[in-house]
Amino acid sequence: MKLPVKFDKILLPKESIDMKKWCVVACDQFTSQTEYWEELKDYVGKDYSALNLIFPECYLNQEPQKRIQNIIANMEKYMSDDIFRVVDNGLVLLERKTPLGHIRHGLTMIVDLTQYSFKPEDKALIRATEGTVVERIPPRVEIRKNCPLELPHIMLLIDDPEKTVIEPLLKEKNEVLYDTDLNMNGGHITGWRVKDEKRVEKALQKLLDDSVAKYGEPLLFAVGDGNHSLATAKACYNESNPLSKYALVEVANIYDEGILFEPIHRLIMNVDNKKFIKEYTAKVKGMVKSKLFDGGDTIEISLPENSIEAVAETQAFIDSYLKENGGEIDYIHGEHDLKKLCEKTGGIGIVLKSMEKSALFDYIIKNGVLPRKTFSMGEANEKRYYIEARKIK
């Protein structure tokens, strides 16, 4: 079986660029907190920053075409200003220290989009871990299709309990490519050049070959973050543009101590709170204590013991209720932020429990995908920051 991986050129800002202003958190974070993005914009000012090359999703409905045009113009300007340097093989070893004290490691590489699918029946080598909302793809295609660059927040997971792919590289940290604090309380990140691509390739190949005996079918990568971005990239693949066949990602080992699966809570707005809560608590119940925020009030609830089942039942109820009664939903990382947003909006916040990360690959093999928004790899400010870029035109 051929690896769904390519080792090719990627771009990093030159040493003269202020990396603390350059690095920016994933665009699908803080979607109900525009103040976060406005504060970041004020901090960046007129300096070079990935903020000017991405589309924060809290602005998706605010003059999208104008914003897209500005993104493309900024990408072209940054390239003409010659602010980038090249990493020939695309391999950057990362160490991320989060503000919550977690340390995780990752490795950037380029993957073949023809080997990715969000449809479980395809049994692809790169698989989605959650249900993909197809309606979310077209607006993201509008953003990507004419851009000359991509900046990834996609994270793929490998099931590598023997720690054969990434961890051996930690013993040979040599050339530092960047080393910076991250803005907006994002912690710290360091990146090193990885020269021995053959070792990485060999370790990945063994992991892929062994997967058949382990799972009964080949599987190398499961999407941890950024599935809709990966689906968008595939939707933009055009045979006349060979660069569009690939996407830049970060790969992490599910057994890395710094990889944490956090729950994604639900924020329900513009509904009859009393009616919603009465029907939800009658429909979704179990033996595990949790809580629900009703504006500024806290209500104790009980959820199914299996965290995946609790997410599935909760999401099914919400989808049905909103379809029949109207209202809005948002997905919030962090109980503290959920509580604040409920107090601010008068909405309802459902606090969910986290799943065991060791169960992920087996679940994907047996069931296809998790319920939508089952887990998040860390809190919002622990998410991947945009740093590296790649030409896609």
C-alpha positions as CSV (number, residue, x, y, z in Angstrom):
1,M,0.0,0.0,0.0
2,K,1.3,3.4,-1.0
3,L,1.5,6.1,1.7
4,P,-1.0,9.0,1.3
5,V,1.8,11.4,2.1
6,K,4.0,13.7,0.1
7,F,7.3,15.4,1.2
8,D,7.4,18.8,-0.6
9,K,8.0,22.5,-0.2
10,I,6.2,24.5,2.4
11,L,6.6,28.1,3.5
12,L,7.4,29.8,6.8
13,P,7.8,33.5,7.6
14,K,11.3,34.8,7.4
15,E,13.2,35.4,10.7
16,S,12.5,39.2,10.4
17,I,8.7,38.6,10.9
18,D,7.3,39.1,14.3
19,M,6.1,35.5,14.9
20,K,3.9,36.4,17.9
21,K,1.8,38.6,15.6
22,W,2.1,36.1,12.7
23,C,0.6,33.0,14.5
24,V,-3.2,33.0,14.7
25,V,-5.6,30.5,16.2
26,A,-7.8,28.3,14.0
27,C,-10.6,30.2,12.2
28,D,-13.3,28.0,13.6
29,Q,-12.7,29.1,17.2
30,F,-14.4,31.8,19.3
31,T,-17.3,31.8,16.8
32,S,-19.6,33.5,19.3
33,Q,-17.0,35.9,20.6
34,T,-16.2,38.5,17.9
35,E,-14.5,40.5,20.7
36,Y,-11.7,38.0,20.6
37,W,-11.0,38.6,16.9
38,E,-11.4,42.4,17.3
39,E,-8.8,42.4,20.1
40,L,-6.5,40.3,18.0
41,K,-6.9,42.6,15.0
42,D,-6.0,45.6,17.2
43,Y,-2.9,43.7,18.5
44,V,-1.7,42.8,15.0
45,G,-2.1,46.3,13.6
46,K,-0.5,46.7,10.2
47,D,2.2,44.0,10.7
48,Y,2.4,40.8,8.7
49,S,0.1,38.2,10.2
50,A,-1.8,35.1,9.3
51,L,-4.9,36.9,10.5
52,N,-4.9,38.7,7.1
53,L,-4.9,35.4,5.2
54,I,-7.7,33.6,6.9
55,F,-11.5,34.0,7.3
56,P,-12.6,33.8,11.0
57,E,-15.9,32.0,10.9
58,C,-17.6,34.5,13.2
59,Y,-17.6,36.8,10.1
60,L,-18.9,34.3,7.6
61,N,-22.1,36.3,7.1
62,Q,-20.5,39.8,7.1
63,E,-19.6,40.8,3.5
64,P,-18.0,37.5,2.7
65,Q,-17.0,38.3,-0.9
66,K,-15.2,41.5,0.1
67,R,-13.4,39.7,2.9
68,I,-12.4,36.9,0.4
69,Q,-11.0,39.4,-2.1
70,N,-9.0,41.0,0.7
71,I,-7.6,37.6,1.7
72,I,-6.5,36.9,-1.8
73,A,-5.0,40.3,-2.2
74,N,-3.1,40.0,1.0
75,M,-1.7,36.6,0.0
76,E,-0.5,38.0,-3.3
77,K,1.1,41.0,-1.5
78,Y,2.9,38.8,1.1
79,M,4.4,36.7,-1.7
80,S,5.4,39.7,-3.7
81,D,6.9,41.2,-0.5
82,D,9.1,38.0,-0.3
83,I,8.3,37.4,3.4
84,F,8.6,33.6,3.1
85,R,11.4,31.1,3.4
86,V,11.2,27.4,2.2
87,V,11.2,24.1,4.1
88,D,12.1,21.7,1.2
89,N,10.5,18.5,2.5
90,G,7.6,20.0,4.5
91,L,8.6,18.3,7.7
92,V,8.5,20.5,10.8
93,L,8.6,18.9,14.3
94,L,6.4,20.9,16.7
95,E,6.3,21.3,20.4
96,R,3.3,23.2,21.7
97,K,3.0,24.3,25.3
98,T,-0.5,25.3,26.1
99,P,-1.6,27.9,28.7
100,L,-3.1,25.1,30.7
101,G,0.3,23.5,31.1
102,H,-0.1,20.7,28.5
103,I,2.8,19.8,26.1
104,R,2.1,18.0,22.9
105,H,4.2,17.2,19.8
106,G,3.3,17.1,16.1
107,L,4.8,16.8,12.6
108,T,3.7,18.8,9.6
109,M,3.4,17.0,6.3
110,I,1.5,17.0,3.0
111,V,-1.3,14.5,2.4
112,D,-2.9,13.2,-0.7
113,L,-6.6,14.3,-0.8
114,T,-7.6,11.5,-3.1
115,Q,-6.9,9.2,-0.1
116,Y,-9.2,11.1,2.2
117,S,-13.0,10.7,2.5
118,F,-15.6,11.7,5.0
119,K,-17.8,8.8,3.8
120,P,-17.3,5.8,6.1
121,E,-18.2,3.3,3.3
122,D,-15.2,4.5,1.3
123,K,-12.8,3.0,4.0
124,A,-10.2,5.6,3.0
125,L,-6.6,5.7,4.4
126,I,-7.5,9.2,5.8
127,R,-10.9,9.2,7.5
128,A,-13.2,11.7,9.1
129,T,-14.0,11.0,12.7
130,E,-17.3,12.9,12.8
131,G,-20.3,13.4,10.6
132,T,-19.6,16.0,8.0
133,V,-22.1,18.8,7.4
134,V,-22.1,19.0,3.6
135,E,-23.8,22.4,3.7
136,R,-20.7,23.8,5.4
137,I,-18.5,23.0,2.5
138,P,-19.6,25.4,-0.3
139,P,-19.0,28.6,1.6
140,R,-15.6,27.4,2.5
141,V,-14.9,26.4,-1.2
142,E,-15.7,30.1,-2.1
143,I,-12.9,31.1,0.2
144,R,-10.3,28.6,-0.9
145,K,-10.9,28.1,-4.6
146,N,-9.1,31.2,-5.8
147,C,-6.5,31.5,-3.0
148,P,-2.8,31.0,-4.0
149,L,-1.9,29.8,-0.5
150,E,-3.3,27.5,2.2
151,L,-2.6,27.8,5.9
152,P,-3.6,24.7,7.8
153,H,-5.3,24.1,11.1
154,I,-6.0,20.5,10.2
155,M,-4.7,17.9,12.6
156,L,-4.6,14.2,11.8
157,L,-4.1,11.5,14.4
158,I,-2.1,8.3,14.2
159,D,-2.7,5.3,16.4
160,D,1.0,4.7,17.4
161,P,1.2,3.2,20.9
162,E,4.9,2.2,20.4
163,K,5.7,5.8,19.5
164,T,7.6,5.1,16.3
165,V,6.9,8.0,14.1
166,I,7.2,11.4,15.9
167,E,8.8,10.6,19.3
168,P,12.2,9.4,17.9
169,L,12.6,12.8,16.3
170,L,12.5,14.5,19.7
171,K,15.9,13.1,20.5
172,E,17.5,14.8,17.5
173,K,16.2,18.4,17.7
174,N,18.6,20.4,15.7
175,E,17.8,23.4,13.5
176,V,15.2,25.7,15.2
177,L,12.8,27.2,12.6
178,Y,10.7,29.2,15.0
179,D,10.3,29.6,18.7
180,T,7.7,32.0,19.9
181,D,5.0,32.8,22.5
182,L,1.5,32.8,21.0
183,N,-0.8,35.7,21.2
184,M,-4.1,35.8,23.0
185,N,-3.0,33.5,25.7
186,G,-2.2,30.6,23.3
187,G,1.0,29.4,25.1
188,H,4.3,28.8,23.3
189,I,5.4,26.9,20.2
190,T,8.7,25.7,18.8
191,G,9.4,24.2,15.4
192,W,12.5,22.3,14.3
193,R,13.5,21.2,10.8
194,V,13.4,17.4,10.2
195,K,16.0,16.4,7.7
196,D,15.5,12.6,7.7
197,E,12.3,12.1,5.7
198,K,13.2,8.5,5.0
199,R,12.9,7.6,8.6
200,V,9.5,9.2,8.9
201,E,8.4,7.6,5.7
202,K,9.6,4.1,6.8
203,A,7.8,4.5,10.2
204,L,4.6,5.6,8.6
205,Q,4.7,2.8,6.1
206,K,5.0,0.2,8.8
207,L,2.1,1.8,10.7
208,L,0.0,1.5,7.5
209,D,1.1,-2.0,6.8
210,D,0.4,-3.2,10.3
211,S,-3.1,-1.5,10.3
212,V,-4.6,-4.3,8.3
213,A,-3.8,-6.9,10.9
214,K,-4.8,-4.5,13.7
215,Y,-8.1,-3.3,12.3
216,G,-8.9,-5.8,9.6
217,E,-8.6,-3.1,7.0
218,P,-6.0,-0.4,6.1
219,L,-6.3,2.9,8.0
220,L,-3.5,5.4,8.7
221,F,-4.9,8.8,9.7
222,A,-8.1,9.9,11.6
223,V,-9.0,13.5,11.5
224,G,-8.7,15.1,14.9
225,D,-9.4,18.8,13.9
226,G,-10.3,20.6,10.8
227,N,-12.4,17.9,9.0
228,H,-14.5,20.5,7.1
229,S,-11.3,22.2,6.0
230,L,-10.0,18.9,4.6
231,A,-13.3,18.2,2.9
232,T,-13.2,21.7,1.4
233,A,-9.7,21.1,0.1
234,K,-10.8,17.9,-1.5
235,A,-13.8,19.7,-3.1
236,C,-11.3,22.2,-4.6
237,Y,-9.2,19.5,-6.2
238,N,-8.8,20.0,-9.9
239,E,-6.8,17.7,-12.1
240,S,-5.5,20.7,-14.1
241,N,-3.9,22.0,-11.0
242,P,-1.6,19.3,-9.5
243,L,-0.9,21.3,-6.3
244,S,-4.6,21.2,-5.4
245,K,-4.4,17.4,-5.0
246,Y,-2.7,17.8,-1.6
247,A,-3.2,19.6,1.7
248,L,-0.8,20.6,4.5
249,V,-1.6,19.1,7.9
250,E,-0.1,18.5,11.3
251,V,0.1,14.9,12.4
252,A,0.0,13.9,16.1
253,N,0.1,10.6,18.0
254,I,-3.1,9.9,19.9
255,Y,-0.9,8.4,22.6
256,D,1.0,11.7,23.1
257,E,0.4,12.8,26.7
258,G,-0.4,16.3,25.6
259,I,-3.2,15.2,23.3
260,L,-6.4,15.6,25.3
261,F,-9.9,15.0,24.3
262,E,-12.2,17.7,25.6
263,P,-16.0,17.8,25.3
264,I,-17.7,20.2,23.0
265,H,-20.6,21.9,24.8
266,R,-23.9,23.0,23.1
267,L,-25.2,26.6,23.3
268,I,-28.8,27.0,22.3
269,M,-30.2,30.5,21.6
270,N,-33.4,32.1,20.6
271,V,-35.7,29.4,21.9
272,D,-38.3,29.1,24.6
273,N,-35.9,28.1,27.4
274,K,-38.5,26.6,29.6
275,K,-40.0,24.4,26.9
276,F,-36.6,23.3,25.5
277,I,-35.3,22.3,29.0
278,K,-38.5,20.4,29.9
279,E,-38.5,18.4,26.7
280,Y,-34.7,17.8,26.6
281,T,-34.5,16.5,30.2
282,A,-37.5,14.2,29.6
283,K,-35.9,12.8,26.4
284,V,-32.1,12.6,27.3
285,K,-31.3,11.1,30.6
286,G,-29.1,8.6,32.4
287,M,-26.9,8.0,35.4
288,V,-24.1,10.5,35.0
289,K,-24.5,13.9,36.6
290,S,-23.9,17.0,34.5
291,K,-25.3,20.5,34.4
292,L,-27.2,22.8,32.2
293,F,-27.0,26.6,32.2
294,D,-30.3,28.5,31.7
295,G,-29.1,32.1,31.3
296,G,-27.4,32.8,34.6
297,D,-28.9,29.8,36.4
298,T,-27.4,26.3,36.8
299,I,-29.6,23.2,36.7
300,E,-28.4,19.7,37.5
301,I,-29.1,17.1,34.8
302,S,-28.4,13.4,34.2
303,L,-26.9,12.0,31.0
304,P,-26.2,8.5,29.6
305,E,-23.1,6.9,31.0
306,N,-21.5,6.4,27.6
307,S,-20.2,9.8,26.6
308,I,-20.6,9.2,22.9
309,E,-24.2,8.1,23.4
310,A,-24.8,11.2,25.4
311,V,-23.6,13.4,22.6
312,A,-25.6,11.5,20.0
313,E,-28.8,11.7,21.9
314,T,-28.3,15.4,22.7
315,Q,-27.5,16.3,19.1
316,A,-30.4,14.4,17.8
317,F,-32.8,16.1,20.2
318,I,-31.4,19.6,19.4
319,D,-31.6,19.0,15.6
320,S,-35.2,17.8,15.9
321,Y,-36.2,20.6,18.2
322,L,-34.6,23.4,16.2
323,K,-36.1,22.1,12.9
324,E,-39.6,22.1,14.5
325,N,-39.4,25.2,16.7
326,G,-36.6,27.4,15.2
327,G,-33.6,28.7,17.1
328,E,-29.8,28.6,16.8
329,I,-27.0,26.4,18.0
330,D,-23.3,27.0,18.6
331,Y,-20.5,24.6,19.7
332,I,-18.5,25.9,22.6
333,H,-15.1,24.8,23.9
334,G,-14.7,25.2,27.6
335,E,-17.4,25.2,30.3
336,H,-16.3,28.6,31.6
337,D,-16.9,30.2,28.2
338,L,-20.2,28.4,27.8
339,K,-21.4,29.8,31.2
340,K,-20.3,33.3,30.2
341,L,-22.1,33.1,26.9
342,C,-25.3,31.9,28.5
343,E,-25.2,34.8,30.9
344,K,-24.6,37.2,28.0
345,T,-27.2,35.8,25.6
346,G,-29.8,34.3,27.9
347,G,-29.3,31.0,26.1
348,I,-29.1,27.4,27.2
349,G,-25.8,25.7,27.7
350,I,-25.6,21.9,27.9
351,V,-22.4,20.6,29.5
352,L,-21.2,17.3,28.0
353,K,-18.5,14.8,29.1
354,S,-15.3,13.9,27.3
355,M,-14.7,10.5,25.6
356,E,-11.7,8.3,26.1
357,K,-9.2,9.0,23.3
358,S,-8.0,5.4,23.2
359,A,-11.5,4.4,21.9
360,L,-11.3,6.5,18.8
361,F,-9.8,4.3,16.1
362,D,-11.8,1.2,17.2
363,Y,-15.0,3.2,17.1
364,I,-14.3,4.6,13.7
365,I,-13.6,1.1,12.3
366,K,-16.8,-0.3,13.8
367,N,-19.2,2.6,13.5
368,G,-17.8,4.8,10.7
369,V,-18.0,8.2,12.4
370,L,-18.7,9.7,15.8
371,P,-21.7,11.9,16.3
372,R,-21.1,15.5,15.2
373,K,-18.9,17.5,17.5
374,T,-18.2,14.7,20.0
375,F,-14.7,15.9,21.1
376,S,-12.2,18.7,20.8
377,M,-8.5,18.4,21.1
378,G,-8.1,20.8,24.0
379,E,-9.8,24.1,24.8
380,A,-10.2,26.9,22.3
381,N,-6.9,28.6,23.0
382,E,-5.1,25.3,22.9
383,K,-6.1,24.8,19.2
384,R,-3.6,24.8,16.4
385,Y,-2.3,28.2,15.3
386,Y,-1.7,29.0,11.7
387,I,2.1,29.2,11.1
388,E,3.1,27.2,8.0
389,A,1.8,27.9,4.5
390,R,1.8,26.1,1.1
391,K,1.3,27.2,-2.5
392,I,-1.9,25.7,-3.9
393,K,-1.8,27.5,-7.3
